Amino acid sequence: MKNILQHINKAFDHRVRLGIMSALMVNESIDFSTLKELLGVTDGNLASHLKSLEKEEYITIEKQFIGRKPNTKYSITKLGKLEFTKHINALEKLIRKQ
Amino acid sequence: MKNILQHINKAFDHRVRLGIMSALMVNESIDFSTLKELLGVTDGNLASHLKSLEKEEYITIEKQFIGRKPNTKYSITKLGKLEFTKHINALEKLIRKQ
């Protein structure tokens, strides 16, 4: 029997990561507070998922100052786009079986 | 801004649980070893995810003997079907945004 989970990527397993990647697929970059609001999560929770995705090189972080205020922006990488697309195709295949 | 994760169900967050529920949506019941093979996971991993889904009353467990061999079968509940369908619709909405 076939392993039906073989193309499902562990790195995207959590709904917060799905949300981050989905949002970054359609926006060139998004800052921390916008992402936080969009996903309805705490600072710590969001930061930890962003860190994991950065470690996998699926997203990049750009730190800058707007006036005196620090501002951190996130973007998806080429690798991130590729892997997330694969993941979504696998997910759709899995759930489409119903 | 809208919370884009609001209808994503935490209980289905892990890919193994997605796999279990997807398989049980289309089969009246499945036994432990078939599920294990289908998902390519270890006994302990599968048992722990099955327990969580049972606790939520999304699946039921039926223990029986086939000859002298114990056999455990799993089925989806009405609640499980309802909640999983909601989850899938939310997932599709989220990832369809790209």
N, CA and C atoms of all chains as a GROMACS GRO file, in nm:
protein
  588
    1MET      N    1   0.083  -0.120   0.000
    1MET     CA    2   0.000   0.000   0.000
    1MET      C    3   0.087   0.126   0.000
    2LYS      N    4   0.039   0.229  -0.063
    2LYS     CA    5   0.118   0.352  -0.076
    2LYS      C    6   0.112   0.437   0.050
    3ASN      N    7   0.222   0.500   0.080
    3ASN     CA    8   0.225   0.594   0.191
    3ASN      C    9   0.160   0.725   0.146
    4ILE      N   10   0.039   0.749   0.197
    4ILE     CA   11  -0.038   0.863   0.146
    4ILE      C   12   0.013   0.999   0.196
    5LEU      N   13   0.109   0.995   0.289
    5LEU     CA   14   0.161   1.122   0.342
    5LEU      C   15   0.296   1.162   0.283
    6GLN      N   16   0.342   1.089   0.181
    6GLN     CA   17   0.482   1.106   0.141
    6GLN      C   18   0.520   1.246   0.090
    7HIS      N   19   0.427   1.320   0.033
    7HIS     CA   20   0.465   1.454  -0.014
    7HIS      C   21   0.416   1.566   0.077
    8ILE      N   22   0.366   1.527   0.194
    8ILE     CA   23   0.322   1.628   0.291
    8ILE      C   24   0.446   1.670   0.371
    9ASN      N   25   0.478   1.798   0.369
    9ASN     CA   26   0.601   1.850   0.430
    9ASN      C   27   0.581   1.881   0.579
   10LYS      N   28   0.661   1.815   0.663
   10LYS     CA   29   0.654   1.835   0.808
   10LYS      C   30   0.667   1.982   0.848
   11ALA      N   31   0.749   2.054   0.774
   11ALA     CA   32   0.778   2.194   0.809
   11ALA      C   33   0.653   2.282   0.802
   12PHE      N   34   0.551   2.236   0.729
   12PHE     CA   35   0.428   2.315   0.715
   12PHE      C   36   0.312   2.255   0.794
   13ASP      N   37   0.343   2.165   0.886
   13ASP     CA   38   0.238   2.089   0.953
   13ASP      C   39   0.144   2.173   1.039
   14HIS      N   40   0.197   2.278   1.097
   14HIS     CA   41   0.116   2.357   1.189
   14HIS      C   42   0.035   2.462   1.115
   15ARG      N   43  -0.089   2.483   1.161
   15ARG     CA   44  -0.176   2.578   1.090
   15ARG      C   45  -0.119   2.720   1.084
   16VAL      N   46  -0.041   2.758   1.187
   16VAL     CA   47   0.019   2.892   1.183
   16VAL      C   48   0.120   2.902   1.067
   17ARG      N   49   0.193   2.793   1.043
   17ARG     CA   50   0.289   2.794   0.932
   17ARG      C   51   0.218   2.795   0.797
   18LEU      N   52   0.110   2.722   0.789
   18LEU     CA   53   0.027   2.726   0.667
   18LEU      C   54  -0.019   2.869   0.642
   19GLY      N   55  -0.061   2.935   0.748
   19GLY     CA   56  -0.110   3.072   0.737
   19GLY      C   57   0.000   3.168   0.693
   20ILE      N   58   0.118   3.155   0.756
   20ILE     CA   59   0.231   3.242   0.721
   20ILE      C   60   0.266   3.224   0.573
   21MET      N   61   0.282   3.099   0.531
   21MET     CA   62   0.324   3.072   0.394
   21MET      C   63   0.218   3.118   0.294
   22SER      N   64   0.090   3.092   0.325
   22SER     CA   65  -0.018   3.136   0.235
   22SER      C   66  -0.016   3.286   0.219
   23ALA      N   67   0.006   3.357   0.329
   23ALA     CA   68   0.007   3.504   0.324
   23ALA      C   69   0.128   3.554   0.244
   24LEU      N   70   0.243   3.487   0.262
   24LEU     CA   71   0.365   3.533   0.192
   24LEU      C   72   0.367   3.493   0.044
   25MET      N   73   0.286   3.395   0.007
   25MET     CA   74   0.276   3.358  -0.134
   25MET      C   75   0.215   3.472  -0.216
   26VAL      N   76   0.128   3.550  -0.153
   26VAL     CA   77   0.054   3.653  -0.227
   26VAL      C   78   0.094   3.796  -0.192
   27ASN      N   79   0.195   3.812  -0.106
   27ASN     CA   80   0.244   3.946  -0.072
   27ASN      C   81   0.396   3.946  -0.082
   28GLU      N   82   0.453   4.049  -0.142
   28GLU     CA   83   0.598   4.054  -0.159
   28GLU      C   84   0.668   4.046  -0.024
   29SER      N   85   0.615   4.122   0.074
   29SER     CA   86   0.665   4.110   0.211
   29SER      C   87   0.555   4.154   0.308
   30ILE      N   88   0.564   4.104   0.430
   30ILE     CA   89   0.466   4.141   0.534
   30ILE      C   90   0.543   4.165   0.663
   31ASP      N   91   0.504   4.267   0.740
   31ASP     CA   92   0.576   4.288   0.866
   31ASP      C   93   0.514   4.207   0.981
   32PHE      N   94   0.589   4.201   1.090
   32PHE     CA   95   0.551   4.115   1.202
   32PHE      C   96   0.410   4.143   1.255
   33SER      N   97   0.381   4.272   1.278
   33SER     CA   98   0.252   4.303   1.341
   33SER      C   99   0.134   4.275   1.248
   34THR      N  100   0.156   4.292   1.118
   34THR     CA  101   0.049   4.260   1.023
   34THR      C  102   0.022   4.109   1.022
   35LEU      N  103   0.130   4.033   1.019
   35LEU     CA  104   0.117   3.885   1.023
   35LEU      C  105   0.045   3.842   1.150
   36LYS      N  106   0.083   3.903   1.259
   36LYS     CA  107   0.027   3.868   1.390
   36LYS      C  108  -0.126   3.889   1.390
   37GLU      N  109  -0.165   4.003   1.336
   37GLU     CA  110  -0.307   4.037   1.331
   37GLU      C  111  -0.382   3.942   1.236
   38LEU      N  112  -0.318   3.916   1.125
   38LEU     CA  113  -0.378   3.831   1.021
   38LEU      C  114  -0.404   3.689   1.074
   39LEU      N  115  -0.312   3.640   1.157
   39LEU     CA  116  -0.320   3.502   1.204
   39LEU      C  117  -0.384   3.490   1.342
   40GLY      N  118  -0.397   3.602   1.412
   40GLY     CA  119  -0.456   3.598   1.545
   40GLY      C  120  -0.376   3.515   1.644
   41VAL      N  121  -0.245   3.532   1.645
   41VAL     CA  122  -0.160   3.455   1.736
   41VAL      C  123  -0.078   3.548   1.826
   42THR      N  124  -0.015   3.493   1.927
   42THR     CA  125   0.069   3.572   2.017
   42THR      C  126   0.206   3.598   1.953
   43ASP      N  127   0.277   3.698   2.006
   43ASP     CA  128   0.412   3.730   1.958
   43ASP      C  129   0.504   3.608   1.963
   44GLY      N  130   0.504   3.541   2.077
   44GLY     CA  131   0.596   3.429   2.098
   44GLY      C  132   0.569   3.315   2.001
   45ASN      N  133   0.442   3.284   1.986
   45ASN     CA  134   0.399   3.177   1.896
   45ASN      C  135   0.440   3.207   1.752
   46LEU      N  136   0.408   3.329   1.708
   46LEU     CA  137   0.441   3.367   1.571
   46LEU      C  138   0.593   3.366   1.550
   47ALA      N  139   0.668   3.423   1.645
   47ALA     CA  140   0.814   3.430   1.633
   47ALA      C  141   0.875   3.291   1.620
   48SER      N  142   0.822   3.197   1.696
   48SER     CA  143   0.879   3.062   1.693
   48SER      C  144   0.854   2.994   1.558
   49HIS      N  145   0.735   3.012   1.503
   49HIS     CA  146   0.707   2.951   1.372
   49HIS      C  147   0.786   3.019   1.260
   50LEU      N  148   0.803   3.152   1.270
   50LEU     CA  149   0.882   3.224   1.170
   50LEU      C  150   1.026   3.176   1.172
   51LYS      N  151   1.077   3.155   1.293
   51LYS     CA  152   1.215   3.108   1.309
   51LYS      C  153   1.235   2.972   1.241
   52SER      N  154   1.141   2.882   1.262
   52SER     CA  155   1.151   2.750   1.200
   52SER      C  156   1.151   2.760   1.048
   53LEU      N  157   1.063   2.843   0.995
   53LEU     CA  158   1.055   2.858   0.849
   53LEU      C  159   1.180   2.924   0.794
   54GLU      N  160   1.239   3.014   0.873
   54GLU     CA  161   1.364   3.080   0.829
   54GLU      C  162   1.479   2.979   0.828
   55LYS      N  163   1.480   2.894   0.929
   55LYS     CA  164   1.585   2.792   0.941
   55LYS      C  165   1.583   2.697   0.820
   56GLU      N  166   1.465   2.669   0.770
   56GLU     CA  167   1.451   2.584   0.652
   56GLU      C  168   1.480   2.660   0.522
   57GLU      N  169   1.506   2.791   0.536
   57GLU     CA  170   1.527   2.880   0.422
   57GLU      C  171   1.404   2.892   0.331
   58TYR      N  172   1.287   2.884   0.394
   58TYR     CA  173   1.162   2.903   0.320
   58TYR      C  174   1.119   3.050   0.323
   59ILE      N  175   1.169   3.124   0.422
   59ILE     CA  176   1.139   3.268   0.428
   59ILE      C  177   1.268   3.344   0.464
   60THR      N  178   1.270   3.475   0.434
   60THR     CA  179   1.383   3.559   0.477
   60THR      C  180   1.330   3.673   0.562
   61ILE      N  181   1.419   3.722   0.646
   61ILE     CA  182   1.383   3.829   0.739
   61ILE      C  183   1.464   3.952   0.705
   62GLU      N  184   1.397   4.068   0.704
   62GLU     CA  185   1.469   4.194   0.680
   62GLU      C  186   1.436   4.291   0.792
   63LYS      N  187   1.541   4.330   0.865
   63LYS     CA  188   1.518   4.423   0.977
   63LYS      C  189   1.555   4.563   0.935
   64GLN      N  190   1.470   4.659   0.965
   64GLN     CA  191   1.499   4.798   0.930
   64GLN      C  192   1.437   4.889   1.034
   65PHE      N  193   1.463   5.019   1.022
   65PHE     CA  194   1.398   5.116   1.108
   65PHE      C  195   1.307   5.205   1.025
   66ILE      N  196   1.186   5.226   1.077
   66ILE     CA  197   1.098   5.326   1.015
   66ILE      C  198   1.098   5.441   1.114
   67GLY      N  199   1.172   5.548   1.082
   67GLY     CA  200   1.199   5.655   1.179
   67GLY      C  201   1.284   5.592   1.288
   68ARG      N  202   1.236   5.594   1.410
   68ARG     CA  203   1.312   5.531   1.519
   68ARG      C  204   1.258   5.395   1.556
   69LYS      N  205   1.151   5.358   1.489
   69LYS     CA  206   1.085   5.231   1.525
   69LYS      C  207   1.141   5.113   1.445
   70PRO      N  208   1.181   5.009   1.514
   70PRO     CA  209   1.229   4.891   1.440
   70PRO      C  210   1.112   4.825   1.369
   71ASN      N  211   1.139   4.774   1.251
   71ASN     CA  212   1.034   4.709   1.173
   71ASN      C  213   1.095   4.586   1.107
   72THR      N  214   1.030   4.472   1.124
   72THR     CA  215   1.083   4.348   1.068
   72THR      C  216   0.988   4.295   0.963
   73LYS      N  217   1.043   4.275   0.842
   73LYS     CA  218   0.960   4.228   0.732
   73LYS      C  219   1.000   4.086   0.689
   74TYR      N  220   0.904   4.010   0.648
   74TYR     CA  221   0.927   3.872   0.607
   74TYR      C  222   0.887   3.853   0.460
   75SER      N  223   0.969   3.774   0.389
   75SER     CA  224   0.936   3.741   0.250
   75SER      C  225   0.958   3.593   0.228
   76ILE      N  226   0.891   3.540   0.128
   76ILE     CA  227   0.908   3.398   0.094
   76ILE      C  228   1.029   3.386   0.000
   77THR      N  229   1.104   3.277   0.009
   77THR     CA  230   1.217   3.253  -0.083
   77THR      C  231   1.168   3.169  -0.203
   78LYS      N  232   1.255   3.155  -0.302
   78LYS     CA  233   1.220   3.070  -0.416
   78LYS      C  234   1.197   2.927  -0.371
   79LEU      N  235   1.287   2.881  -0.282
   79LEU     CA  236   1.274   2.746  -0.227
   79LEU      C  237   1.141   2.730  -0.152
   80GLY      N  238   1.106   2.832  -0.074
   80GLY     CA  239   0.981   2.831   0.001
   80GLY      C  240   0.861   2.818  -0.090
   81LYS      N  241   0.861   2.895  -0.199
   81LYS     CA  242   0.751   2.889  -0.296
   81LYS      C  243   0.738   2.750  -0.356
   82LEU      N  244   0.853   2.696  -0.393
   82LEU     CA  245   0.856   2.563  -0.454
   82LEU      C  246   0.803   2.456  -0.358
   83GLU      N  247   0.856   2.457  -0.236
   83GLU     CA  248   0.818   2.353  -0.139
   83GLU      C  249   0.674   2.368  -0.093
   84PHE      N  250   0.629   2.492  -0.078
   84PHE     CA  251   0.492   2.513  -0.033
   84PHE      C  252   0.392   2.470  -0.142
   85THR      N  253   0.428   2.496  -0.266
   85THR     CA  254   0.342   2.454  -0.377
   85THR      C  255   0.330   2.301  -0.380
   86LYS      N  256   0.444   2.234  -0.362
   86LYS     CA  257   0.442   2.087  -0.356
   86LYS      C  258   0.354   2.037  -0.242
   87HIS      N  259   0.368   2.104  -0.126
   87HIS     CA  260   0.292   2.065  -0.007
   87HIS      C  261   0.142   2.078  -0.031
   88ILE      N  262   0.103   2.190  -0.091
   88ILE     CA  263  -0.038   2.216  -0.117
   88ILE      C  264  -0.096   2.116  -0.216
   89ASN      N  265  -0.018   2.085  -0.317
   89ASN     CA  266  -0.064   1.984  -0.414
   89ASN      C  267  -0.086   1.849  -0.346
   90ALA      N  268   0.006   1.814  -0.256
   90ALA     CA  269  -0.007   1.687  -0.183
   90ALA      C  270  -0.128   1.689  -0.090
   91LEU      N  271  -0.148   1.802  -0.022
   91LEU     CA  272  -0.263   1.818   0.067
   91LEU      C  273  -0.394   1.803  -0.010
   92GLU      N  274  -0.400   1.871  -0.124
   92GLU     CA  275  -0.524   1.868  -0.204
   92GLU      C  276  -0.553   1.727  -0.253
   93LYS      N  277  -0.447   1.657  -0.290
   93LYS     CA  278  -0.461   1.520  -0.336
   93LYS      C  279  -0.515   1.431  -0.223
   94LEU      N  280  -0.460   1.451  -0.105
   94LEU     CA  281  -0.500   1.372   0.012
   94LEU      C  282  -0.647   1.394   0.047
   95ILE      N  283  -0.688   1.520   0.056
   95ILE     CA  284  -0.823   1.547   0.103
   95ILE      C  285  -0.926   1.536  -0.008
   96ARG      N  286  -0.883   1.542  -0.131
   96ARG     CA  287  -0.973   1.528  -0.245
   96ARG      C  288  -1.024   1.385  -0.261
   97LYS      N  289  -0.960   1.291  -0.189
   97LYS     CA  290  -0.998   1.151  -0.201
   97LYS      C  291  -1.137   1.119  -0.147
   98GLN      N  292  -1.189   1.211  -0.067
   98GLN     CA  293  -1.321   1.185  -0.007
   98GLN      C  294  -1.431   1.186  -0.112
   99MET      N  295  -0.836   4.352   1.042
   99MET     CA  296  -0.805   4.242   0.948
   99MET      C  297  -0.862   4.111   1.001
  100LYS      N  298  -0.902   4.026   0.911
  100LYS     CA  299  -0.965   3.901   0.951
  100LYS      C  300  -0.863   3.796   0.994
  101ASN      N  301  -0.900   3.719   1.093
  101ASN     CA  302  -0.815   3.607   1.134
  101ASN      C  303  -0.833   3.493   1.034
  102ILE      N  304  -0.732   3.471   0.951
  102ILE     CA  305  -0.748   3.376   0.841
  102ILE      C  306  -0.743   3.229   0.888
  103LEU      N  307  -0.711   3.209   1.015
  103LEU     CA  308  -0.704   3.071   1.064
  103LEU      C  309  -0.826   3.029   1.145
  104GLN      N  310  -0.930   3.112   1.148
  104GLN     CA  311  -1.037   3.088   1.244
  104GLN      C  312  -1.113   2.955   1.228
  105HIS      N  313  -1.122   2.902   1.109
  105HIS     CA  314  -1.195   2.775   1.096
  105HIS      C  315  -1.103   2.654   1.080
  106ILE      N  316  -0.973   2.676   1.100
  106ILE     CA  317  -0.878   2.566   1.094
  106ILE      C  318  -0.878   2.498   1.231
  107ASN      N  319  -0.907   2.370   1.235
  107ASN     CA  320  -0.923   2.296   1.360
  107ASN      C  321  -0.788   2.242   1.412
  108LYS      N  322  -0.751   2.286   1.531
  108LYS     CA  323  -0.625   2.242   1.594
  108LYS      C  324  -0.611   2.091   1.598
  109ALA      N  325  -0.724   2.025   1.622
  109ALA     CA  326  -0.720   1.879   1.638
  109ALA      C  327  -0.672   1.806   1.512
  110PHE      N  328  -0.678   1.874   1.398
  110PHE     CA  329  -0.636   1.811   1.272
  110PHE      C  330  -0.503   1.868   1.221
  111ASP      N  331  -0.432   1.938   1.309
  111ASP     CA  332  -0.315   2.011   1.264
  111ASP      C  333  -0.201   1.924   1.213
  112HIS      N  334  -0.189   1.807   1.266
  112HIS     CA  335  -0.076   1.722   1.229
  112HIS      C  336  -0.110   1.638   1.105
  113ARG      N  337  -0.011   1.621   1.017
  113ARG     CA  338  -0.037   1.550   0.892
  113ARG      C  339  -0.083   1.405   0.914
  114VAL      N  340  -0.038   1.342   1.025
  114VAL     CA  341  -0.083   1.206   1.052
  114VAL      C  342  -0.235   1.205   1.080
  115ARG      N  343  -0.282   1.308   1.151
  115ARG     CA  344  -0.427   1.315   1.179
  115ARG      C  345  -0.507   1.344   1.052
  116LEU      N  346  -0.452   1.429   0.966
  116LEU     CA  347  -0.514   1.454   0.836
  116LEU      C  348  -0.528   1.322   0.760
  117GLY      N  349  -0.420   1.244   0.764
  117GLY     CA  350  -0.419   1.116   0.694
  117GLY      C  351  -0.520   1.018   0.752
  118ILE      N  352  -0.526   1.008   0.885
  118ILE     CA  353  -0.621   0.918   0.951
  118ILE      C  354  -0.764   0.956   0.912
  119MET      N  355  -0.795   1.085   0.926
  119MET     CA  356  -0.932   1.130   0.900
  119MET      C  357  -0.969   1.112   0.752
  120SER      N  358  -0.875   1.144   0.663
  120SER     CA  359  -0.902   1.127   0.520
  120SER      C  360  -0.932   0.982   0.488
  121ALA      N  361  -0.854   0.893   0.547
  121ALA     CA  362  -0.873   0.750   0.521
  121ALA      C  363  -1.006   0.702   0.578
  122LEU      N  364  -1.043   0.752   0.696
  122LEU     CA  365  -1.168   0.707   0.759
  122LEU      C  366  -1.292   0.770   0.696
  123MET      N  367  -1.274   0.880   0.625
  123MET     CA  368  -1.388   0.941   0.555
  123MET      C  369  -1.437   0.848   0.443
  124VAL      N  370  -1.346   0.771   0.386
  124VAL     CA  371  -1.383   0.691   0.269
  124VAL      C  372  -1.386   0.540   0.295
  125ASN      N  373  -1.365   0.501   0.421
  125ASN     CA  374  -1.373   0.358   0.456
  125ASN      C  375  -1.457   0.345   0.582
  126GLU      N  376  -1.547   0.247   0.582
  126GLU     CA  377  -1.636   0.231   0.698
  126GLU      C  378  -1.555   0.209   0.825
  127SER      N  379  -1.451   0.125   0.815
  127SER     CA  380  -1.358   0.108   0.926
  127SER      C  381  -1.223   0.060   0.872
  128ILE      N  382  -1.118   0.088   0.947
  128ILE     CA  383  -0.982   0.045   0.907
  128ILE      C  384  -0.912  -0.008   1.031
  129ASP      N  385  -0.837  -0.118   1.019
  129ASP     CA  386  -0.767  -0.167   1.138
  129ASP      C  387  -0.630  -0.100   1.154
  130PHE      N  388  -0.574  -0.119   1.273
  130PHE     CA  389  -0.450  -0.050   1.310
  130PHE      C  390  -0.337  -0.074   1.211
  131SER      N  391  -0.315  -0.199   1.174
  131SER     CA  392  -0.198  -0.225   1.090
  131SER      C  393  -0.215  -0.173   0.947
  132THR      N  394  -0.338  -0.170   0.899
  132THR     CA  395  -0.364  -0.112   0.767
  132THR      C  396  -0.337   0.040   0.770
  133LEU      N  397  -0.386   0.104   0.875
  133LEU     CA  398  -0.363   0.248   0.890
  133LEU      C  399  -0.215   0.279   0.898
  134LYS      N  400  -0.144   0.196   0.973
  134LYS     CA  401   0.000   0.215   0.993
  134LYS      C  402   0.074   0.209   0.860
  135GLU      N  403   0.036   0.110   0.780
  135GLU     CA  404   0.100   0.092   0.650
  135GLU      C  405   0.066   0.208   0.556
  136LEU      N  406  -0.061   0.246   0.560
  136LEU     CA  407  -0.111   0.353   0.474
  136LEU      C  408  -0.039   0.486   0.502
  137LEU      N  409  -0.009   0.509   0.629
  137LEU     CA  410   0.048   0.638   0.667
  137LEU      C  411   0.201   0.634   0.682
  138GLY      N  412   0.256   0.513   0.686
  138GLY     CA  413   0.402   0.502   0.699
  138GLY      C  414   0.455   0.558   0.830
  139VAL      N  415   0.387   0.529   0.941
  139VAL     CA  416   0.429   0.580   1.072
  139VAL      C  417   0.456   0.465   1.170
  140THR      N  418   0.517   0.498   1.283
  140THR     CA  419   0.543   0.396   1.384
  140THR      C  420   0.416   0.367   1.465
  141ASP      N  421   0.415   0.253   1.535
  141ASP     CA  422   0.303   0.216   1.623
  141ASP      C  423   0.272   0.327   1.725
  142GLY      N  424   0.377   0.373   1.792
  142GLY     CA  425   0.359   0.471   1.900
  142GLY      C  426   0.302   0.602   1.848
  143ASN      N  427   0.355   0.647   1.737
  143ASN     CA  428   0.310   0.771   1.675
  143ASN      C  429   0.163   0.761   1.635
  144LEU      N  430   0.130   0.652   1.566
  144LEU     CA  431  -0.008   0.634   1.522
  144LEU      C  432  -0.103   0.623   1.641
  145ALA      N  433  -0.064   0.545   1.742
  145ALA     CA  434  -0.150   0.524   1.859
  145ALA      C  435  -0.178   0.657   1.929
  146SER      N  436  -0.076   0.742   1.938
  146SER     CA  437  -0.094   0.869   2.008
  146SER      C  438  -0.190   0.962   1.933
  147HIS      N  439  -0.181   0.964   1.799
  147HIS     CA  440  -0.274   1.049   1.723
  147HIS      C  441  -0.416   0.991   1.724
  148LEU      N  442  -0.428   0.858   1.722
  148LEU     CA  443  -0.560   0.796   1.728
  148LEU      C  444  -0.627   0.828   1.862
  149LYS      N  445  -0.548   0.825   1.968
  149LYS     CA  446  -0.600   0.854   2.102
  149LYS      C  447  -0.654   0.997   2.109
  150SER      N  448  -0.580   1.091   2.052
  150SER     CA  449  -0.625   1.231   2.054
  150SER      C  450  -0.757   1.246   1.978
  151LEU      N  451  -0.766   1.181   1.863
  151LEU     CA  452  -0.889   1.193   1.784
  151LEU      C  453  -1.006   1.124   1.853
  152GLU      N  454  -0.977   1.016   1.926
  152GLU     CA  455  -1.084   0.946   2.001
  152GLU      C  456  -1.133   1.034   2.116
  153LYS      N  457  -1.040   1.100   2.180
  153LYS     CA  458  -1.072   1.189   2.293
  153LYS      C  459  -1.166   1.302   2.249
  154GLU      N  460  -1.145   1.350   2.127
  154GLU     CA  461  -1.231   1.454   2.072
  154GLU      C  462  -1.364   1.398   2.020
  155GLU      N  463  -1.378   1.266   2.028
  155GLU     CA  464  -1.496   1.195   1.976
  155GLU      C  465  -1.512   1.209   1.824
  156TYR      N  466  -1.399   1.220   1.755
  156TYR     CA  467  -1.401   1.224   1.609
  156TYR      C  468  -1.390   1.084   1.549
  157ILE      N  469  -1.339   0.989   1.628
  157ILE     CA  470  -1.333   0.851   1.582
  157ILE      C  471  -1.373   0.757   1.697
  158THR      N  472  -1.412   0.636   1.662
  158THR     CA  473  -1.441   0.534   1.765
  158THR      C  474  -1.351   0.412   1.742
  159ILE      N  475  -1.326   0.342   1.851
  159ILE     CA  476  -1.240   0.224   1.847
  159ILE      C  477  -1.322   0.100   1.879
  160GLU      N  478  -1.300  -0.006   1.801
  160GLU     CA  479  -1.370  -0.132   1.830
  160GLU      C  480  -1.265  -0.242   1.839
  161LYS      N  481  -1.257  -0.303   1.958
  161LYS     CA  482  -1.160  -0.411   1.977
  161LYS      C  483  -1.227  -0.546   1.965
  162GLN      N  484  -1.167  -0.634   1.890
  162GLN     CA  485  -1.224  -0.768   1.874
  162GLN      C  486  -1.111  -0.869   1.856
  163PHE      N  487  -1.149  -0.996   1.850
  163PHE     CA  488  -1.050  -1.099   1.821
  163PHE      C  489  -1.082  -1.164   1.686
  164ILE      N  490  -0.978  -1.181   1.603
  164ILE     CA  491  -0.996  -1.260   1.482
  164ILE      C  492  -0.922  -1.389   1.510
  165GLY      N  493  -0.997  -1.496   1.539
  165GLY     CA  494  -0.936  -1.618   1.592
  165GLY      C  495  -0.880  -1.585   1.729
  166ARG      N  496  -0.752  -1.600   1.746
  166ARG     CA  497  -0.692  -1.566   1.875
  166ARG      C  498  -0.618  -1.434   1.870
  167LYS      N  499  -0.620  -1.376   1.753
  167LYS     CA  500  -0.544  -1.251   1.737
  167LYS      C  501  -0.630  -1.128   1.766
  168PRO      N  502  -0.582  -1.040   1.852
  168PRO     CA  503  -0.659  -0.918   1.877
  168PRO      C  504  -0.654  -0.828   1.752
  169ASN      N  505  -0.765  -0.762   1.726
  169ASN     CA  506  -0.775  -0.675   1.609
  169ASN      C  507  -0.850  -0.548   1.650
  170THR      N  508  -0.792  -0.434   1.622
  170THR     CA  509  -0.854  -0.307   1.661
  170THR      C  510  -0.893  -0.230   1.537
  171LYS      N  511  -1.022  -0.196   1.530
  171LYS     CA  512  -1.071  -0.123   1.413
  171LYS      C  513  -1.115   0.018   1.451
  172TYR      N  514  -1.094   0.109   1.361
  172TYR     CA  515  -1.128   0.249   1.384
  172TYR      C  516  -1.231   0.296   1.282
  173SER      N  517  -1.326   0.377   1.331
  173SER     CA  518  -1.427   0.435   1.240
  173SER      C  519  -1.442   0.583   1.273
  174ILE      N  520  -1.490   0.658   1.176
  174ILE     CA  521  -1.516   0.801   1.199
  174ILE      C  522  -1.656   0.816   1.259
  175THR      N  523  -1.675   0.916   1.346
  175THR     CA  524  -1.808   0.943   1.402
  175THR      C  525  -1.878   1.050   1.316
  176LYS      N  526  -2.006   1.071   1.344
  176LYS     CA  527  -2.078   1.178   1.272
  176LYS      C  528  -2.014   1.313   1.299
  177LEU      N  529  -1.977   1.334   1.427
  177LEU     CA  530  -1.912   1.459   1.465
  177LEU      C  531  -1.779   1.475   1.391
  178GLY      N  532  -1.704   1.364   1.382
  178GLY     CA  533  -1.576   1.366   1.312
  178GLY      C  534  -1.592   1.406   1.167
  179LYS      N  535  -1.694   1.349   1.102
  179LYS     CA  536  -1.721   1.382   0.961
  179LYS      C  537  -1.751   1.530   0.944
  180LEU      N  538  -1.836   1.578   1.034
  180LEU     CA  539  -1.878   1.719   1.030
  180LEU      C  540  -1.759   1.812   1.048
  181GLU      N  541  -1.682   1.786   1.153
  181GLU     CA  542  -1.570   1.875   1.185
  181GLU      C  543  -1.459   1.867   1.081
  182PHE      N  544  -1.436   1.747   1.029
  182PHE     CA  545  -1.330   1.732   0.929
  182PHE      C  546  -1.368   1.803   0.798
  183THR      N  547  -1.494   1.795   0.764
  183THR     CA  548  -1.542   1.864   0.644
  183THR      C  549  -1.524   2.016   0.659
  184LYS      N  550  -1.559   2.066   0.776
  184LYS     CA  551  -1.541   2.210   0.803
  184LYS      C  552  -1.394   2.249   0.789
  185HIS      N  553  -1.308   2.164   0.847
  185HIS     CA  554  -1.163   2.189   0.846
  185HIS      C  555  -1.108   2.195   0.703
  186ILE      N  556  -1.151   2.099   0.623
  186ILE     CA  557  -1.105   2.092   0.484
  186ILE      C  558  -1.151   2.212   0.404
  187ASN      N  559  -1.275   2.253   0.427
  187ASN     CA  560  -1.324   2.372   0.358
  187ASN      C  561  -1.241   2.495   0.395
  188ALA      N  562  -1.206   2.506   0.524
  188ALA     CA  563  -1.126   2.619   0.569
  188ALA      C  564  -0.985   2.613   0.510
  189LEU      N  565  -0.928   2.493   0.508
  189LEU     CA  566  -0.794   2.473   0.449
  189LEU      C  567  -0.794   2.514   0.302
  190GLU      N  568  -0.894   2.467   0.229
  190GLU     CA  569  -0.900   2.496   0.086
  190GLU      C  570  -0.914   2.646   0.062
  191LYS      N  571  -0.993   2.710   0.146
  191LYS     CA  572  -1.012   2.855   0.135
  191LYS      C  573  -0.880   2.927   0.158
  192LEU      N  574  -0.807   2.881   0.260
  192LEU     CA  575  -0.679   2.943   0.296
  192LEU      C  576  -0.576   2.930   0.184
  193ILE      N  577  -0.561   2.809   0.132
  193ILE     CA  578  -0.455   2.788   0.034
  193ILE      C  579  -0.497   2.829  -0.106
  194ARG      N  580  -0.626   2.841  -0.131
  194ARG     CA  581  -0.678   2.883  -0.261
  194ARG      C  582  -0.650   3.031  -0.287
  195LYS      N  583  -0.612   3.105  -0.181
  195LYS     CA  584  -0.589   3.249  -0.194
  195LYS      C  585  -0.471   3.284  -0.282
  196GLN      N  586  -0.384   3.186  -0.304
  196GLN     CA  587  -0.263   3.216  -0.382
  196GLN      C  588  -0.298   3.245  -0.527
   0.00000   0.00000   0.00000
